[in-house]
Amino acid sequence: MEVLKIATAGSVDDGKSTLIGRLLYDTKSLTTDKIEAIEKSSKQKGYDYLDFSLATDGLVAEREQGITIDVAHIYFSTAKKSYIIADTPGHVEYTRNMVTGASTSQVSIILIDARKGVIEQTYRHFFINNLLRVKEVIVAVNKMDLVDYSEEVYNKIKADFQALNAKSTFKEQTVSYIPLSAINGGNVVDKSENMSWYNGQTVLEYLEALEPKDVYDKGQARFPVQTVIRPKTEEYHDFRGYAGKLYGDAIKVGDAVTVLPSLTESKVTNIHFFDKKYNEASAGSSITIELENDINVARGDMIVKSNELPNIEKEITSTVCWMDSKKLVAGTKYLIQHNTNRVLAKIESVKNVIATDYSGSTPATQLAINEIGEVNIKLSKAIYFDAYNDNKSNGAFILIDVATNTTAGVGFIK
């Protein structure tokens, strides 16, 4: 079954967790004990409605403060698809969490409180979705019940967001607009009788109708080797296969390939998926590849089509979202994890800090936590990469603090 990954975004109290809880409730994805807990808690708080945010806010601090702090991943399925929702925080101080949640998502739902309209946080959330090249964005105008389901209010917010969308440089992105009331379920799973003026799809209808071609980026085939398989059993005595996940595009038996960094050339002879063989593997497949000749291939190497070589460089320029309380400054050393390849890196320079409201950038020499900027990095050995805009999977990396082993930042190669 197809799996669709979704990230939510929105300011504080815009109703992200409530929307997800309503989706789970109306698709009958909540367990009986979870529903009973929601009913009990809502009654104790004196609510005359079910507080569905309790279905997602897992941390004690989240429940006590009524906010989302950490990224929560929620799983549910319908007859058509399986879904993974990353419920991300709305506070500006948790920008790094939102980048984390959206980095693996194909669809983003940006919530807007109908009473407040487009605000500063809306700019930030849309900017990050542009930066991460999320192809499908749903602008969910929530809490329509608090503005008397006004079509005029909805149209004003839609016009304001369209003006914001005009500033985007990611023209392949599709932006759709849905008015809803998450608290009572209007236009979440079922159509709202109170918004008869809206003729579009509900949130679930929209998600169900998305095709893989709508949400997945195409690029050149990239196969980072995770491990070399040598069973050395009687049945597979001479077997040598290279296992990993294929990104970007399909690969076929007979394709001429090059192994990086050695630049050794070979040809694909077999493609295995568990105990079956295939003539072709599509992007996103976890497979084992056999090559025509026994060449030296190890974890961290990359197999590509011979006529589609990536960049092979020891210096990169990238957009970095900084996640560490210790500031990023020139001269510091980190480990870069790029696919299965890990190399030592030195920060050559920090060029600027990029404003997330589309107002441009300002020169800078450091990045503080949650800031986004342009950074030049030197590497101890070459990596084989594409620009993030050309191939997301091969254009992203993380920076790891050498001393603490924590993820300090995430980068997108230019």
C-alpha positions as CSV (number, residue, x, y, z in Angstrom):
1,M,0.0,0.0,0.0
2,E,1.2,3.5,-0.8
3,V,2.5,5.5,2.1
4,L,2.0,9.3,2.2
5,K,4.1,11.4,4.6
6,I,2.5,14.6,5.8
7,A,3.8,17.4,8.0
8,T,1.6,19.9,9.8
9,A,2.5,23.5,10.5
10,G,0.8,26.4,12.1
11,S,1.0,29.0,14.9
12,V,0.2,28.3,18.5
13,D,-3.5,27.2,19.0
14,D,-4.2,27.1,15.2
15,G,-5.5,23.6,15.8
16,K,-2.9,21.3,14.3
17,S,-3.2,18.5,17.0
18,T,-7.0,18.9,16.9
19,L,-7.1,18.5,13.1
20,I,-5.0,15.3,13.3
21,G,-7.1,14.0,16.2
22,R,-10.2,14.6,14.2
23,L,-8.8,12.8,11.2
24,L,-8.0,9.8,13.4
25,Y,-11.4,9.9,15.0
26,D,-13.4,10.2,11.9
27,T,-11.4,7.5,10.1
28,K,-12.0,5.2,13.1
29,S,-8.2,5.0,13.7
30,L,-8.4,5.7,17.5
31,T,-8.5,2.8,19.9
32,T,-11.5,2.5,22.3
33,D,-9.4,3.3,25.4
34,K,-7.9,6.4,23.6
35,I,-11.4,7.7,22.9
36,E,-12.5,7.0,26.5
37,A,-9.4,8.9,27.7
38,I,-10.2,11.9,25.5
39,E,-13.9,11.9,26.6
40,K,-12.9,11.7,30.3
41,S,-10.3,14.4,30.0
42,S,-12.6,16.7,28.0
43,K,-15.3,16.3,30.6
44,Q,-12.9,17.0,33.5
45,K,-11.8,20.2,31.8
46,G,-15.4,21.3,31.5
47,Y,-15.4,21.2,27.6
48,D,-18.6,20.7,25.8
49,Y,-16.6,19.2,22.9
50,L,-14.0,16.4,22.6
51,D,-10.5,17.7,22.9
52,F,-8.8,15.7,20.1
53,S,-5.4,17.3,20.6
54,L,-5.0,14.7,23.4
55,A,-4.7,12.1,20.6
56,T,-1.3,13.5,19.6
57,D,0.3,15.6,22.3
58,G,2.3,12.9,24.1
59,L,4.6,14.9,26.4
60,V,3.3,15.9,29.8
61,A,4.5,19.4,29.2
62,E,2.5,19.5,26.0
63,R,-0.7,18.4,27.7
64,E,-0.2,20.8,30.6
65,Q,0.5,23.8,28.4
66,G,-1.7,23.0,25.5
67,I,1.1,23.3,23.0
68,T,3.1,21.1,20.8
69,I,6.8,20.9,21.7
70,D,8.3,17.8,20.0
71,V,7.7,16.2,16.6
72,A,5.1,13.5,17.1
73,H,4.6,10.9,14.3
74,I,1.1,9.5,14.0
75,Y,0.2,6.5,11.8
76,F,-3.2,5.7,10.3
77,S,-4.6,4.0,7.2
78,T,-7.6,4.1,5.0
79,A,-8.6,1.6,2.3
80,K,-6.5,3.5,-0.2
81,K,-3.4,4.6,1.6
82,S,-1.3,4.5,4.7
83,Y,-0.4,7.8,6.3
84,I,2.4,9.1,8.5
85,I,1.8,12.6,10.0
86,A,4.5,14.6,11.6
87,D,2.8,17.0,14.0
88,T,5.4,19.8,14.3
89,P,5.5,22.7,16.8
90,G,4.3,26.2,15.9
91,H,6.6,28.3,18.2
92,V,9.4,30.2,16.6
93,E,11.9,28.6,19.1
94,Y,11.0,25.2,17.7
95,T,11.8,26.0,14.0
96,R,14.4,23.3,14.0
97,N,11.7,20.7,15.0
98,M,9.6,21.9,12.1
99,V,12.4,21.4,9.6
100,T,13.0,17.9,11.0
101,G,9.3,17.0,10.6
102,A,9.0,18.5,7.1
103,S,12.3,17.1,5.8
104,T,10.9,13.7,4.9
105,S,7.3,14.8,4.0
106,Q,5.7,14.9,0.6
107,V,2.7,17.0,1.7
108,S,2.4,19.8,4.2
109,I,-0.7,21.1,5.9
110,I,-0.3,24.8,7.0
111,L,-3.1,25.8,9.4
112,I,-4.3,29.4,9.7
113,D,-6.7,30.6,12.4
114,A,-9.6,32.2,10.5
115,R,-9.8,35.0,13.1
116,K,-6.1,35.9,12.8
117,G,-5.4,35.4,9.1
118,V,-1.9,35.2,7.6
119,I,0.7,36.1,10.3
120,E,4.5,36.1,10.7
121,Q,4.5,32.4,11.5
122,T,2.6,31.6,8.3
123,Y,5.5,33.2,6.4
124,R,8.0,31.1,8.3
125,H,6.2,27.9,7.7
126,F,5.7,28.5,4.0
127,F,9.3,29.5,3.7
128,I,10.5,26.3,5.2
129,N,8.2,24.3,2.9
130,N,9.7,26.1,0.0
131,L,13.2,25.5,1.2
132,L,12.5,21.8,1.6
133,R,10.7,21.6,-1.7
134,V,7.5,20.0,-0.4
135,K,5.5,19.6,-3.6
136,E,2.0,19.7,-2.2
137,V,0.8,22.3,0.3
138,I,-2.7,22.5,1.8
139,V,-3.6,25.8,3.3
140,A,-6.2,24.8,5.9
141,V,-8.2,27.8,7.1
142,N,-9.3,26.5,10.5
143,K,-11.8,27.7,13.1
144,M,-14.3,28.8,10.5
145,D,-17.0,28.1,13.1
146,L,-15.6,31.2,15.1
147,V,-16.1,33.5,12.1
148,D,-19.7,32.3,11.4
149,Y,-18.4,30.2,8.4
150,S,-17.9,33.4,6.5
151,E,-16.9,33.0,2.8
152,E,-15.7,36.6,2.8
153,V,-13.2,35.9,5.6
154,Y,-12.0,32.8,3.8
155,N,-11.5,34.6,0.5
156,K,-9.6,37.4,2.2
157,I,-7.1,34.9,3.8
158,K,-6.8,33.0,0.5
159,A,-6.0,36.2,-1.3
160,D,-3.4,37.1,1.3
161,F,-1.7,33.7,1.0
162,Q,-1.7,33.9,-2.8
163,A,0.2,37.2,-2.4
164,L,2.7,35.3,-0.2
165,N,2.9,32.4,-2.7
166,A,3.8,34.9,-5.4
167,K,7.2,35.4,-3.6
168,S,8.0,31.7,-3.8
169,T,10.8,30.5,-6.2
170,F,9.6,26.9,-6.1
171,K,7.2,27.0,-9.0
172,E,6.6,23.3,-9.1
173,Q,4.7,23.5,-5.8
174,T,0.9,23.1,-5.8
175,V,-0.9,25.2,-3.2
176,S,-4.6,24.3,-2.4
177,Y,-7.0,25.9,0.0
178,I,-9.6,24.3,2.3
179,P,-11.9,26.0,4.8
180,L,-12.6,23.8,7.8
181,S,-13.6,23.5,11.4
182,A,-11.4,20.8,13.0
183,I,-13.2,20.8,16.3
184,N,-16.5,19.7,14.8
185,G,-15.1,17.9,11.8
186,G,-16.3,20.3,9.0
187,N,-14.4,19.6,5.7
188,V,-11.9,17.3,7.5
189,V,-13.3,13.9,6.5
190,D,-16.9,14.9,5.8
191,K,-18.3,17.9,4.0
192,S,-19.5,20.8,6.1
193,E,-23.1,21.6,5.9
194,N,-22.3,25.1,7.2
195,M,-20.0,25.9,4.3
196,S,-22.2,25.1,1.3
197,W,-20.4,27.8,-0.6
198,Y,-17.3,25.7,-0.7
199,N,-17.3,23.1,-3.5
200,G,-13.9,21.7,-3.1
201,Q,-12.5,18.5,-1.5
202,T,-12.3,17.8,2.2
203,V,-8.8,17.3,3.7
204,L,-9.0,13.5,3.5
205,E,-10.5,13.5,0.0
206,Y,-7.6,15.6,-1.2
207,L,-5.0,13.3,0.4
208,E,-6.7,10.2,-0.9
209,A,-6.7,11.6,-4.5
210,L,-3.0,12.4,-4.6
211,E,-1.0,10.2,-7.0
212,P,2.7,9.3,-6.5
213,K,3.6,11.5,-9.5
214,D,2.1,14.5,-7.7
215,V,4.3,14.3,-4.6
216,Y,7.6,12.5,-5.4
217,D,10.5,14.3,-6.9
218,K,12.3,12.8,-9.9
219,G,16.0,13.0,-10.3
220,Q,18.9,11.0,-11.5
221,A,19.4,7.5,-10.1
222,R,21.5,7.4,-6.9
223,F,22.3,4.2,-5.0
224,P,24.2,4.8,-1.7
225,V,25.7,1.4,-0.6
226,Q,24.6,0.5,2.9
227,T,26.3,-2.8,3.2
228,V,28.0,-5.5,1.1
229,I,26.3,-8.9,1.2
230,R,28.6,-12.0,1.1
231,P,26.6,-15.0,2.5
232,K,29.4,-17.6,1.8
233,T,26.9,-20.4,2.1
234,E,27.0,-23.5,-0.1
235,E,24.1,-22.2,-2.2
236,Y,25.5,-18.6,-2.5
237,H,29.1,-19.4,-2.3
238,D,30.3,-16.7,-4.7
239,F,27.5,-14.2,-4.2
240,R,28.5,-10.6,-3.9
241,G,25.7,-8.0,-3.7
242,Y,25.4,-4.4,-2.7
243,A,22.4,-3.4,-0.6
244,G,20.8,0.0,-0.1
245,K,17.9,2.2,-1.0
246,L,17.5,3.6,-4.5
247,Y,16.7,7.3,-4.9
248,G,15.9,9.6,-7.8
249,D,15.0,7.3,-10.6
250,A,14.7,3.7,-11.7
251,I,17.6,1.4,-12.5
252,K,17.5,-1.7,-14.8
253,V,19.4,-4.9,-15.4
254,G,21.9,-4.1,-18.1
255,D,22.5,-0.4,-17.1
256,A,26.1,0.7,-17.3
257,V,27.0,2.1,-13.9
258,T,29.9,3.8,-12.2
259,V,31.0,3.3,-8.6
260,L,32.0,6.4,-6.7
261,P,34.6,7.5,-5.5
262,S,36.7,5.0,-7.4
263,L,35.1,5.8,-10.8
264,T,35.2,2.1,-11.6
265,E,32.7,1.1,-14.3
266,S,30.5,-2.0,-14.4
267,K,27.1,-3.2,-15.4
268,V,24.0,-4.3,-13.4
269,T,23.5,-8.0,-13.8
270,N,20.8,-8.7,-11.2
271,I,18.4,-6.8,-8.9
272,H,17.1,-8.6,-5.8
273,F,14.3,-7.7,-3.5
274,F,14.4,-10.2,-0.7
275,D,14.0,-13.6,-2.4
276,K,12.8,-12.3,-5.8
277,K,14.6,-11.0,-8.8
278,Y,13.5,-8.1,-10.9
279,N,14.6,-6.5,-14.2
280,E,14.0,-3.0,-12.9
281,A,13.7,-1.3,-9.6
282,S,11.9,2.0,-9.1
283,A,13.0,5.0,-6.9
284,G,12.3,4.3,-3.2
285,S,13.0,0.6,-3.5
286,S,15.3,-1.1,-0.9
287,I,17.2,-3.6,-3.1
288,T,20.4,-5.6,-3.5
289,I,22.3,-5.1,-6.8
290,E,24.8,-7.5,-8.4
291,L,27.5,-6.1,-10.8
292,E,29.1,-7.8,-13.8
293,N,32.6,-7.8,-12.3
294,D,33.9,-8.2,-8.7
295,I,35.1,-4.7,-8.0
296,N,35.9,-3.1,-4.7
297,V,32.7,-1.6,-3.3
298,A,32.2,-0.7,0.4
299,R,29.6,1.1,2.6
300,G,29.7,4.8,1.8
301,D,30.3,4.3,-1.9
302,M,27.6,5.3,-4.4
303,I,26.5,3.5,-7.6
304,V,25.2,5.7,-10.4
305,K,24.5,5.4,-14.1
306,S,27.6,6.1,-16.0
307,N,26.1,8.9,-18.0
308,E,24.6,10.6,-14.9
309,L,27.6,11.4,-12.7
310,P,27.0,13.7,-9.7
311,N,29.3,16.5,-8.5
312,I,32.5,15.2,-6.8
313,E,33.9,18.0,-4.7
314,K,35.8,18.7,-1.4
315,E,34.1,22.1,-0.9
316,I,30.3,22.8,-0.8
317,T,28.1,25.9,-0.4
318,S,24.8,25.1,1.4
319,T,21.8,26.5,3.2
320,V,22.0,25.4,6.8
321,C,19.3,25.3,9.5
322,W,21.2,25.5,12.8
323,M,19.8,23.3,15.6
324,D,22.4,23.6,18.4
325,S,22.6,26.0,21.3
326,K,26.3,26.4,20.5
327,K,26.6,28.9,17.7
328,L,28.0,27.9,14.2
329,V,31.1,29.9,13.5
330,A,34.0,29.7,11.0
331,G,36.9,27.4,11.9
332,T,34.9,24.8,13.8
333,K,34.9,21.2,12.8
334,Y,32.0,18.8,12.4
335,L,31.3,15.4,10.8
336,I,29.1,15.5,7.8
337,Q,26.7,12.6,7.2
338,H,25.8,12.6,3.6
339,N,23.7,9.5,2.7
340,T,25.9,6.6,4.0
341,N,29.1,8.6,3.7
342,R,30.5,10.3,6.8
343,V,33.5,12.7,6.5
344,L,35.2,15.3,8.6
345,A,34.3,18.9,7.7
346,K,35.5,22.4,8.6
347,I,33.3,25.5,8.5
348,E,35.1,27.8,6.1
349,S,32.7,30.8,6.5
350,V,29.2,31.8,7.4
351,K,28.0,34.3,4.8
352,N,24.5,35.4,5.9
353,V,21.4,34.8,7.8
354,I,18.3,34.3,5.7
355,A,15.0,35.9,6.8
356,T,12.1,33.5,6.8
357,D,9.6,36.2,5.9
358,Y,11.0,36.6,2.3
359,S,12.6,39.9,3.2
360,G,16.0,38.7,2.0
361,S,19.3,38.1,3.9
362,T,21.7,40.0,6.1
363,P,25.5,39.5,6.2
364,A,26.6,37.4,9.3
365,T,29.5,35.6,10.7
366,Q,27.6,33.1,12.8
367,L,24.3,31.2,13.1
368,A,22.4,30.9,16.3
369,I,19.9,28.1,17.2
370,N,16.9,28.1,14.8
371,E,18.6,30.5,12.3
372,I,19.0,29.6,8.6
373,G,21.9,30.9,6.6
374,E,24.3,30.3,3.8
375,V,27.6,28.5,4.8
376,N,30.7,27.4,3.0
377,I,32.2,24.1,4.1
378,K,35.5,22.3,3.4
379,L,35.7,18.5,3.5
380,S,38.5,16.1,4.4
381,K,37.6,14.1,1.3
382,A,35.3,14.5,-1.7
383,I,31.6,13.6,-1.5
384,Y,29.4,12.9,-4.5
385,F,26.4,15.1,-4.4
386,D,23.7,16.9,-6.4
387,A,22.2,20.3,-5.7
388,Y,19.2,19.9,-3.4
389,N,17.0,21.5,-5.9
390,D,17.9,18.8,-8.5
391,N,17.9,15.7,-6.2
392,K,16.6,16.1,-2.6
393,S,18.0,12.8,-1.4
394,N,21.5,13.4,-2.7
395,G,21.6,17.1,-1.8
396,A,21.0,17.1,1.9
397,F,23.2,16.3,4.9
398,I,23.5,16.7,8.6
399,L,26.3,18.2,10.7
400,I,27.3,16.2,13.8
401,D,29.1,17.7,16.7
402,V,32.4,15.7,17.0
403,A,32.5,16.1,20.8
404,T,28.9,15.4,21.8
405,N,27.8,13.3,18.7
406,T,24.6,15.4,18.6
407,T,22.9,16.5,15.3
408,A,23.9,20.2,15.2
409,G,22.4,21.2,11.9
410,V,20.9,20.2,8.6
411,G,22.2,21.4,5.3
412,F,20.9,21.7,1.7
413,I,23.6,21.9,-0.9
414,K,23.3,24.7,-3.5
